[in-house]
């Protein structure tokens, strides 16, 4: 196997001057390229500036046309205009307010008034009244299209209604404008409909007169426009001069988009101006750069060796872990790819070992990250010593390592995995002290060279997962069933998520009885009847819910449903199991209390069953949460008592209300001599601590009798009833409940009393 990533052949420590002359030539070419790029940028700046000017001027022309058109609105949209041009035509008024006003105030050369039939009834040329028809004939062709647009807008407007009111404008201006080439002159032509503004005078017919204005685009117009937009050498061409590359231009078009003329000017050239100012300094800089390049020639030769060394180090760092010096994930997959290629040629099996250090997190949290880093280094050296030279040992991440074992049989792979677990069982001496850690190994034997490297590692990782789940500190080979199990688990997780979302879970209730008083309560048990898999046991789906984060939703569902159903049985207590992960949530107590308030139930009717494991950490936050729940009225029941790390200390320290004796003790009643004594000791211990006791898993009359003889009168089990639906609990309550052991209570009590007398004489002390 190669010891590093594949790389091109060549390189070394010998560098001659022949390497640097080409570099110097490249530097000169680079300087030339910089100069050429600078000139190119200058041209691009000028082109961009020209395009920006053309865009601004184009918008300016459009804006100027709108300004010219708007000048006619004030005279045409006016009650006086309606009165003197529509109601009764007044020539003198038209001469003063149309001809003279438009010329003297707005600069229009020609102006016309057309009647409702679009015939000219007034014309003015430079403020002087002239015969309308001859003058209008020159403009009739271009004006005709404007008249059609204005009449169409007038028709859409419809008839006006008089609404004389102060400050109320009756109508908006209706007009159309265009640029036209009339003879040898350019004009901005505007046709504006005569309309009232406040309605003191109204049109007499469906059509109104139209005022036509013509403003010539002459030298004065151009100079004024050039001053506004800071243009030079502006002039108008009636032909398209786009072949003149040095000029900027915009085209003037009529209302139909047809070309009319071209407005061109000398554009600004900021790039060339900048080049003229900075040319000499830039040349000086380029000269200095050329000198610097020559000066760097000798220094470059000296630095070549350093650069080569740095490159080799950078390559090593890219493919190796900085902490341990081992190959990293990138190099691992490179080597794995090479091994698979070799496998396709030679058909030799390879083994992938996935290794995870046990208890590393505990040590890292206890002694700190420096100790954790030291532990990673020492563990890496130990495991590397167990590998052969052709094998690849890599650190993938954190405390996870992997090995590619080439030419490996199943026996060789098992031997290596066994050596790894054995050597990691030995103590490791750190600066902070001696620690014991161990490791778990997952092994995948690969005989198919076409497998994807990621899939090969995944198989080993699945085997590692199985090892940590079943036999931590050992090793396990990958089997196809593991993949199927993982997929099935993921599918079950998806189905559980869907069941929670769609209401696919339900609660059943198992009766709890007192042999003297009958049924006193029920335990809420969540059930999942999968549409395809059938009944899925809580021991299967509850751990899945805890792993994937669904335990919060599952717990909320269980609490809400139990609270809601409990309102049907006001005389019964309801026991609800609580997961350890739920109790570790900071807002668990608040959520339970809020949910009880929302469902309007009394917390004193509920018992929250917790396991011993949640109490082992002696967590102050957990203690505070349990005390808060207890203060609110919830009873706390210690479930499966005796199967874990039973301790008097936490029985005294935590606010436990009741102990539930595990079914494993109940099964020993009558079968082992110590069984009855053990139950009796638990009952007396609970009594001394002022706690009540309930036994689960009671299935026979003999068990019930023996429990009653020890004063354990609260029981739960198949003898009294299996878990049933809430409706069946309703039926059971209506029938009078369940009497102790399925037989008259006095008979069970008498039998228990007699059994207790016989046991009293032979009972020995039982110590905890």
DANORZI-V345448 format. One record per pair of residues at least 6 apart in sequence whose C-alpha atoms are under 7 Angstrom apart, sorted by the first residue. I is the first residue (numbers start at 0). J is the second residue. D is the distance in whole Angstrom. If there is no record, write none. Layout:
i = [I & I]
j = [J & J]
d = [D & D]
//
This chain:
i = [0 & 4 & 4 & 12 & 19 & 23 & 26 & 30 & 41 & 41 & 42 & 44 & 44 & 45 & 45 & 45 & 48 & 49 & 49 & 49 & 53 & 53 & 53 & 57 & 64 & 68 & 68 & 70 & 71 & 72 & 72 & 74 & 75 & 75 & 75 & 75 & 75 & 76 & 76 & 76 & 76 & 76 & 77 & 77 & 77 & 78 & 78 & 78 & 78 & 78 & 78 & 80 & 81 & 81 & 81 & 81 & 81 & 81 & 82 & 83 & 83 & 84 & 85 & 85 & 85 & 85 & 86 & 86 & 94 & 97 & 98 & 98 & 98 & 98 & 99 & 101 & 102 & 102 & 102 & 106 & 107 & 107 & 107 & 108 & 108 & 108 & 108 & 108 & 109 & 109 & 109 & 109 & 109 & 110 & 110 & 110 & 110 & 110 & 110 & 111 & 111 & 111 & 111 & 111 & 111 & 111 & 112 & 112 & 112 & 112 & 112 & 112 & 112 & 112 & 113 & 113 & 113 & 113 & 113 & 114 & 114 & 114 & 115 & 115 & 115 & 119 & 119 & 120 & 121 & 122 & 122 & 122 & 122 & 123 & 141 & 145 & 145 & 145 & 146 & 148 & 149 & 149 & 149 & 149 & 152 & 158 & 161 & 162 & 162 & 163 & 163 & 163 & 164 & 167 & 168 & 168 & 169 & 169 & 169 & 169 & 170 & 170 & 173 & 173 & 174 & 174 & 174 & 174 & 175 & 175 & 175 & 176 & 176 & 176 & 177 & 177 & 177 & 177 & 177 & 178 & 178 & 178 & 178 & 178 & 179 & 179 & 179 & 179 & 179 & 180 & 180 & 184 & 185 & 185 & 186 & 186 & 186 & 186 & 187 & 187 & 187 & 188 & 188 & 188 & 189 & 189 & 189 & 190 & 190 & 190 & 190 & 191 & 191 & 191 & 192 & 192 & 192 & 192 & 193 & 193 & 193 & 193 & 195 & 221 & 225 & 225 & 230 & 231 & 231 & 232 & 232 & 233 & 233 & 234 & 234 & 234 & 235 & 235 & 235 & 235 & 236 & 236 & 236 & 237 & 237 & 237 & 238 & 238 & 239 & 239 & 246 & 246 & 246 & 246 & 247 & 247 & 247 & 247 & 248 & 248 & 248 & 248 & 249 & 249 & 249 & 250 & 250 & 250 & 250 & 251 & 251 & 251 & 251 & 252 & 252 & 253 & 318 & 318 & 318 & 318 & 319 & 319 & 319 & 320 & 320 & 320 & 322 & 323 & 323 & 325 & 325 & 325 & 326 & 326 & 326 & 327 & 327 & 327 & 328 & 328 & 328 & 331 & 332 & 335 & 335 & 336 & 339 & 340 & 342 & 342 & 343 & 346 & 347 & 347 & 348 & 348 & 348 & 348 & 348 & 348 & 349 & 349 & 349 & 349 & 349 & 349 & 349 & 350 & 350 & 350 & 350 & 350 & 350 & 350 & 350 & 350 & 351 & 351 & 351 & 351 & 351 & 351 & 351 & 351 & 352 & 352 & 352 & 352 & 352 & 352 & 352 & 352 & 353 & 353 & 353 & 353 & 353 & 353 & 353 & 353 & 353 & 354 & 354 & 354 & 354 & 354 & 354 & 354 & 355 & 355 & 355 & 355 & 355 & 355 & 356 & 356 & 356 & 356 & 356 & 356 & 357 & 357 & 357 & 357 & 358 & 359 & 362 & 363 & 363 & 375 & 382 & 383 & 385 & 385 & 389 & 390 & 390 & 390 & 390 & 391 & 391 & 391 & 392 & 392 & 392 & 393 & 393 & 393 & 394 & 394 & 395 & 416 & 416 & 420 & 420 & 420 & 420 & 420 & 423 & 423 & 423 & 424 & 424 & 424 & 425 & 426 & 426 & 426 & 427 & 427 & 427 & 428 & 437 & 438 & 439 & 439 & 439 & 439 & 439 & 439 & 439 & 440 & 440 & 440 & 440 & 440 & 441 & 441 & 441 & 441 & 441 & 441 & 441 & 441 & 442 & 442 & 442 & 442 & 442 & 443 & 443 & 443 & 443 & 458 & 459 & 461 & 461 & 462 & 462 & 462 & 463 & 466 & 466 & 466 & 492 & 498 & 503 & 504 & 504 & 505 & 505 & 505 & 506 & 506 & 506 & 506 & 506 & 507 & 507 & 507 & 507 & 507 & 507 & 507 & 507 & 508 & 508 & 508 & 508 & 508 & 508 & 508 & 508 & 509 & 509 & 509 & 509 & 509 & 509 & 509 & 510 & 510 & 510 & 510 & 510 & 510 & 510 & 511 & 511 & 511 & 511 & 511 & 511 & 512 & 512 & 512 & 512 & 512 & 512 & 512 & 513 & 513 & 513 & 513 & 513 & 514 & 514 & 514 & 514 & 514 & 514 & 515 & 515 & 517 & 517 & 517 & 517 & 518 & 518 & 518 & 519 & 519 & 520 & 520 & 520 & 521 & 521 & 521 & 522 & 522 & 522 & 523 & 523 & 523 & 523 & 525 & 526 & 527 & 527 & 528 & 528 & 529 & 544 & 551 & 559 & 562 & 562 & 562 & 563 & 564 & 565 & 572 & 572 & 573 & 573 & 573 & 574 & 574 & 574 & 574 & 575 & 575 & 575 & 576 & 576 & 576 & 577 & 577 & 577 & 578 & 579 & 581 & 582 & 583 & 588 & 588 & 595 & 602 & 602 & 602 & 603 & 603 & 603 & 605 & 605 & 606 & 606 & 606 & 606 & 607 & 607 & 607 & 607 & 608 & 608 & 608 & 608 & 609 & 609 & 609 & 610 & 610 & 610 & 611 & 611 & 611 & 614 & 622 & 625 & 626 & 629 & 634 & 635 & 635 & 635 & 636 & 636 & 636 & 636 & 636 & 637 & 637 & 637 & 637 & 638 & 638 & 639 & 639 & 639 & 640 & 640 & 640 & 640 & 641 & 656 & 656 & 657 & 657 & 657 & 658 & 658 & 658 & 659 & 659 & 659 & 659 & 660 & 660 & 660 & 661 & 661 & 662 & 662 & 664 & 665 & 665 & 665 & 667 & 668 & 668 & 668 & 676 & 676 & 677 & 678 & 679 & 680 & 682 & 682 & 685 & 685 & 692 & 692 & 693 & 693 & 693 & 694 & 694 & 694 & 695 & 695 & 695 & 696 & 696 & 696 & 697 & 697 & 697 & 697 & 697 & 697 & 698 & 698 & 698 & 699 & 700 & 703 & 704 & 704 & 704 & 705 & 706 & 707 & 708 & 708 & 708 & 708 & 709 & 718 & 719 & 719 & 719 & 738]
j = [389 & 330 & 333 & 304 & 296 & 292 & 292 & 285 & 270 & 271 & 270 & 269 & 270 & 268 & 269 & 270 & 267 & 247 & 266 & 267 & 247 & 248 & 249 & 249 & 187 & 176 & 189 & 105 & 191 & 172 & 191 & 80 & 191 & 192 & 193 & 194 & 210 & 172 & 193 & 194 & 195 & 196 & 194 & 195 & 196 & 195 & 196 & 197 & 198 & 199 & 200 & 193 & 193 & 194 & 195 & 200 & 201 & 202 & 200 & 89 & 92 & 208 & 202 & 203 & 207 & 208 & 202 & 203 & 128 & 110 & 110 & 123 & 126 & 127 & 126 & 107 & 108 & 125 & 126 & 214 & 212 & 213 & 214 & 124 & 125 & 213 & 214 & 215 & 123 & 124 & 125 & 212 & 213 & 122 & 123 & 124 & 211 & 212 & 213 & 119 & 121 & 122 & 123 & 210 & 211 & 212 & 119 & 120 & 121 & 122 & 208 & 209 & 210 & 211 & 119 & 120 & 208 & 209 & 210 & 120 & 208 & 209 & 206 & 207 & 208 & 131 & 132 & 131 & 131 & 128 & 129 & 130 & 131 & 129 & 179 & 175 & 176 & 190 & 190 & 175 & 173 & 174 & 175 & 192 & 173 & 205 & 198 & 169 & 198 & 197 & 198 & 199 & 197 & 197 & 196 & 197 & 195 & 196 & 197 & 198 & 195 & 196 & 191 & 192 & 189 & 190 & 191 & 192 & 189 & 190 & 191 & 188 & 189 & 190 & 187 & 188 & 189 & 253 & 254 & 186 & 187 & 188 & 252 & 253 & 185 & 186 & 187 & 253 & 259 & 186 & 259 & 215 & 215 & 216 & 213 & 214 & 215 & 216 & 213 & 214 & 215 & 212 & 213 & 214 & 211 & 212 & 213 & 209 & 210 & 211 & 212 & 209 & 210 & 211 & 207 & 208 & 209 & 210 & 207 & 208 & 209 & 210 & 201 & 233 & 231 & 233 & 264 & 264 & 265 & 264 & 265 & 263 & 264 & 262 & 263 & 264 & 260 & 261 & 262 & 263 & 260 & 261 & 262 & 259 & 260 & 261 & 260 & 261 & 260 & 261 & 263 & 264 & 265 & 266 & 263 & 264 & 265 & 266 & 261 & 262 & 263 & 264 & 261 & 262 & 263 & 258 & 260 & 261 & 262 & 258 & 259 & 260 & 261 & 258 & 259 & 259 & 326 & 327 & 329 & 330 & 325 & 326 & 327 & 326 & 327 & 394 & 376 & 376 & 379 & 392 & 393 & 394 & 392 & 393 & 394 & 393 & 394 & 395 & 393 & 394 & 395 & 393 & 452 & 403 & 452 & 452 & 448 & 448 & 348 & 448 & 448 & 446 & 406 & 446 & 406 & 407 & 408 & 444 & 445 & 446 & 404 & 405 & 406 & 407 & 444 & 445 & 446 & 403 & 404 & 405 & 407 & 412 & 442 & 443 & 444 & 445 & 402 & 403 & 404 & 442 & 443 & 444 & 456 & 459 & 401 & 402 & 403 & 440 & 441 & 442 & 443 & 459 & 400 & 401 & 402 & 440 & 441 & 442 & 459 & 460 & 463 & 399 & 400 & 401 & 438 & 439 & 440 & 441 & 398 & 399 & 400 & 438 & 439 & 440 & 398 & 399 & 436 & 437 & 438 & 439 & 436 & 437 & 438 & 439 & 436 & 436 & 371 & 370 & 371 & 398 & 419 & 392 & 418 & 419 & 405 & 402 & 403 & 404 & 405 & 402 & 403 & 404 & 401 & 402 & 403 & 400 & 401 & 402 & 400 & 401 & 401 & 440 & 474 & 437 & 438 & 439 & 472 & 473 & 436 & 437 & 438 & 435 & 436 & 437 & 435 & 433 & 434 & 435 & 433 & 434 & 435 & 434 & 472 & 472 & 463 & 466 & 467 & 471 & 472 & 473 & 474 & 463 & 466 & 473 & 474 & 475 & 459 & 460 & 462 & 463 & 466 & 474 & 475 & 476 & 459 & 462 & 475 & 476 & 477 & 458 & 459 & 476 & 477 & 477 & 477 & 477 & 481 & 475 & 476 & 477 & 475 & 473 & 474 & 475 & 543 & 504 & 527 & 526 & 527 & 525 & 526 & 527 & 523 & 524 & 525 & 526 & 724 & 523 & 524 & 525 & 526 & 722 & 723 & 724 & 725 & 521 & 522 & 523 & 524 & 722 & 723 & 724 & 725 & 521 & 522 & 523 & 720 & 721 & 722 & 723 & 518 & 520 & 521 & 522 & 715 & 719 & 720 & 518 & 519 & 520 & 521 & 714 & 715 & 518 & 519 & 520 & 713 & 714 & 715 & 739 & 519 & 712 & 713 & 714 & 739 & 712 & 713 & 738 & 739 & 740 & 744 & 739 & 744 & 736 & 737 & 738 & 739 & 736 & 737 & 738 & 571 & 572 & 571 & 572 & 573 & 572 & 573 & 574 & 573 & 574 & 575 & 561 & 573 & 574 & 575 & 557 & 537 & 534 & 535 & 534 & 535 & 535 & 550 & 581 & 594 & 595 & 598 & 600 & 598 & 725 & 573 & 604 & 605 & 604 & 605 & 606 & 605 & 606 & 607 & 608 & 606 & 607 & 608 & 607 & 608 & 609 & 607 & 608 & 609 & 609 & 613 & 587 & 621 & 621 & 624 & 628 & 602 & 631 & 632 & 633 & 632 & 633 & 634 & 633 & 634 & 633 & 634 & 635 & 636 & 633 & 634 & 635 & 636 & 635 & 636 & 637 & 638 & 636 & 637 & 638 & 637 & 638 & 639 & 637 & 643 & 644 & 649 & 653 & 654 & 654 & 654 & 656 & 655 & 656 & 657 & 655 & 656 & 657 & 658 & 659 & 655 & 657 & 658 & 659 & 658 & 659 & 659 & 660 & 661 & 658 & 659 & 660 & 661 & 661 & 690 & 691 & 690 & 691 & 692 & 691 & 692 & 693 & 692 & 693 & 694 & 695 & 693 & 694 & 695 & 694 & 695 & 695 & 696 & 674 & 696 & 697 & 702 & 674 & 674 & 675 & 702 & 762 & 765 & 765 & 709 & 709 & 765 & 692 & 711 & 691 & 692 & 711 & 713 & 711 & 713 & 714 & 713 & 714 & 715 & 714 & 715 & 716 & 715 & 716 & 717 & 703 & 714 & 715 & 716 & 717 & 718 & 716 & 717 & 718 & 718 & 740 & 740 & 747 & 750 & 751 & 751 & 712 & 751 & 751 & 752 & 754 & 755 & 755 & 740 & 737 & 740 & 741 & 744]
d = [5 & 7 & 7 & 6 & 7 & 7 & 7 & 7 & 4 & 6 & 6 & 7 & 5 & 5 & 6 & 5 & 7 & 6 & 6 & 7 & 7 & 6 & 6 & 6 & 7 & 7 & 6 & 7 & 7 & 6 & 7 & 7 & 7 & 6 & 5 & 6 & 7 & 6 & 6 & 5 & 5 & 6 & 6 & 5 & 5 & 4 & 6 & 7 & 6 & 6 & 5 & 7 & 6 & 6 & 6 & 6 & 6 & 6 & 6 & 5 & 7 & 7 & 6 & 7 & 6 & 6 & 7 & 6 & 7 & 7 & 6 & 5 & 5 & 7 & 4 & 6 & 6 & 6 & 5 & 7 & 6 & 6 & 5 & 6 & 5 & 6 & 6 & 7 & 6 & 5 & 6 & 6 & 5 & 6 & 5 & 7 & 6 & 4 & 6 & 7 & 5 & 4 & 6 & 6 & 5 & 6 & 6 & 6 & 5 & 7 & 7 & 6 & 5 & 6 & 4 & 6 & 5 & 5 & 6 & 6 & 4 & 7 & 5 & 5 & 5 & 6 & 6 & 6 & 5 & 6 & 6 & 7 & 5 & 6 & 7 & 6 & 7 & 6 & 7 & 7 & 6 & 6 & 6 & 7 & 7 & 7 & 5 & 7 & 6 & 6 & 5 & 6 & 7 & 6 & 5 & 5 & 7 & 5 & 5 & 6 & 7 & 6 & 6 & 6 & 7 & 5 & 4 & 6 & 6 & 5 & 7 & 5 & 4 & 6 & 6 & 5 & 7 & 5 & 5 & 6 & 5 & 6 & 6 & 5 & 6 & 5 & 6 & 6 & 7 & 6 & 6 & 7 & 6 & 5 & 6 & 5 & 4 & 6 & 6 & 5 & 6 & 6 & 5 & 7 & 6 & 5 & 7 & 6 & 6 & 4 & 7 & 6 & 5 & 6 & 7 & 6 & 5 & 6 & 6 & 6 & 6 & 7 & 6 & 7 & 7 & 7 & 7 & 6 & 5 & 5 & 6 & 6 & 4 & 6 & 6 & 7 & 7 & 6 & 5 & 6 & 6 & 5 & 6 & 7 & 4 & 6 & 6 & 7 & 7 & 6 & 6 & 6 & 5 & 6 & 5 & 5 & 6 & 6 & 7 & 5 & 4 & 6 & 6 & 5 & 6 & 7 & 6 & 4 & 6 & 6 & 6 & 5 & 6 & 5 & 5 & 7 & 6 & 6 & 6 & 5 & 5 & 4 & 5 & 6 & 5 & 7 & 7 & 5 & 7 & 7 & 5 & 6 & 7 & 5 & 6 & 6 & 5 & 6 & 7 & 7 & 5 & 6 & 7 & 7 & 6 & 6 & 5 & 6 & 7 & 5 & 5 & 7 & 5 & 7 & 5 & 6 & 7 & 7 & 6 & 5 & 6 & 5 & 5 & 5 & 6 & 5 & 7 & 6 & 5 & 7 & 6 & 6 & 7 & 6 & 4 & 6 & 6 & 5 & 6 & 6 & 5 & 7 & 7 & 6 & 5 & 5 & 7 & 6 & 6 & 5 & 7 & 6 & 6 & 5 & 7 & 6 & 5 & 6 & 6 & 6 & 6 & 6 & 5 & 6 & 7 & 6 & 5 & 7 & 6 & 5 & 6 & 6 & 5 & 7 & 6 & 7 & 7 & 6 & 4 & 6 & 6 & 5 & 5 & 7 & 6 & 7 & 7 & 7 & 5 & 7 & 6 & 6 & 7 & 7 & 7 & 7 & 6 & 5 & 6 & 5 & 5 & 7 & 6 & 4 & 7 & 6 & 5 & 6 & 4 & 6 & 7 & 6 & 6 & 6 & 6 & 7 & 6 & 6 & 7 & 5 & 6 & 7 & 7 & 5 & 7 & 6 & 6 & 5 & 6 & 5 & 6 & 6 & 6 & 5 & 7 & 6 & 6 & 6 & 5 & 5 & 6 & 5 & 7 & 6 & 4 & 7 & 5 & 6 & 4 & 4 & 7 & 6 & 5 & 6 & 5 & 6 & 6 & 5 & 6 & 6 & 5 & 6 & 5 & 6 & 6 & 7 & 7 & 6 & 6 & 5 & 7 & 7 & 6 & 6 & 7 & 6 & 7 & 6 & 5 & 6 & 5 & 7 & 6 & 6 & 4 & 6 & 7 & 6 & 5 & 6 & 7 & 5 & 5 & 5 & 7 & 6 & 5 & 5 & 6 & 5 & 5 & 6 & 7 & 5 & 5 & 7 & 6 & 6 & 4 & 6 & 7 & 6 & 4 & 7 & 7 & 7 & 6 & 6 & 6 & 5 & 5 & 6 & 5 & 4 & 5 & 7 & 6 & 5 & 6 & 7 & 6 & 5 & 4 & 6 & 6 & 5 & 7 & 7 & 4 & 7 & 6 & 7 & 6 & 6 & 5 & 4 & 6 & 6 & 5 & 7 & 5 & 6 & 4 & 4 & 6 & 6 & 5 & 6 & 6 & 4 & 6 & 7 & 7 & 6 & 5 & 7 & 7 & 6 & 6 & 4 & 6 & 7 & 5 & 7 & 7 & 7 & 6 & 7 & 6 & 7 & 7 & 5 & 6 & 6 & 5 & 6 & 6 & 4 & 6 & 7 & 6 & 5 & 6 & 6 & 5 & 6 & 6 & 6 & 6 & 7 & 6 & 6 & 7 & 7 & 6 & 6 & 7 & 7 & 5 & 5 & 4 & 5 & 7 & 6 & 6 & 6 & 5 & 6 & 6 & 7 & 6 & 5 & 6 & 6 & 5 & 6 & 6 & 6 & 5 & 6 & 6 & 5 & 7 & 7 & 6 & 7 & 7 & 7 & 7 & 6 & 7 & 6 & 5 & 5 & 7 & 6 & 6 & 5 & 6 & 7 & 7 & 6 & 5 & 6 & 7 & 5 & 6 & 6 & 4 & 6 & 6 & 5 & 6 & 7 & 5 & 7 & 5 & 5 & 6 & 6 & 5 & 6 & 6 & 5 & 6 & 7 & 6 & 5 & 6 & 7 & 6 & 5 & 5 & 7 & 7 & 7 & 7 & 5 & 5 & 6 & 6 & 7 & 7 & 7 & 7 & 5 & 7 & 7 & 7 & 6 & 7 & 6 & 7 & 7 & 5 & 5 & 6 & 5 & 6 & 6 & 5 & 6 & 6 & 4 & 7 & 6 & 7 & 6 & 4 & 6 & 6 & 6 & 5 & 4 & 6 & 6 & 7 & 6 & 6 & 5 & 6 & 7 & 5 & 4 & 6 & 6 & 5 & 7 & 7 & 7 & 6 & 7 & 7]
//
